[in-house]
């Protein structure tokens, strides 16, 4: 899988220090989870992007819970997982879930959230060994674009392209969009039902760039959800396929 202009693809970094931790309670359908993360402050000056729940994660998680049949028996990768909300919801239904983030500073809270919500992936209860352990999400460092972490993942002897890739609130600047799609292009299976689900709050009209770069990498894009907020920002959920 390739695209013209790959040599221009870079990686990006938005990883400031952490702040105080809060406990958030969520309900998606009949699923409940508790998430450790930062308190949400002004979205434009938030001191860290990966250590708190962001708005589009709720849109993605609601979609997964409502349309869980799409995730049953699938191998799922979450990009920019942060505190892990969406990936944890997917772990209830998927065969396997890999949580990834470019910021290792998020991993302490992420691993605590995985343990805190073991009821989601321990479908046979905590005493079951084989099934529950195999469904426990794993967390790895993965930076977007042409990066050694991507090559390490692809070189793993057990690596197989993913049936589904999910990502929520990944887009804060246009320069991150091409590295994001490069990564998806490299890791998504080339099958008829393989899908990249992307949700984000379009704060600065990033959507035209998303559409252009998606097409550049040979993807087809469709809208699953779009809502205009009172501040004229848009919350968007996209389905992206080859």
Buried (B, 14 or more C-beta within 10 A) or exposed (E): BEBEEBEEBBBBEBBBEBBEBEEBEBEBEEBEBEBBBBEEEEBEEBBBBBBBBBBBBBBBBBBBBEEBEBBEEBBBBBBBBBBBBBBBBBBBBBBBBBBBBBBEBBBEBBBBBBEBBBBBBBEEEEEEEEEBEEBBBEBBBBBBBBBEBBEEBEEEEEEEBBBBBBBBBBBBEBEBBBBBBBBBBBBBBEEEEBBBBBBBBBBEEBBEBBBEBBEBBEBEBEEBBEEEEEEEBBBBBBBBBB
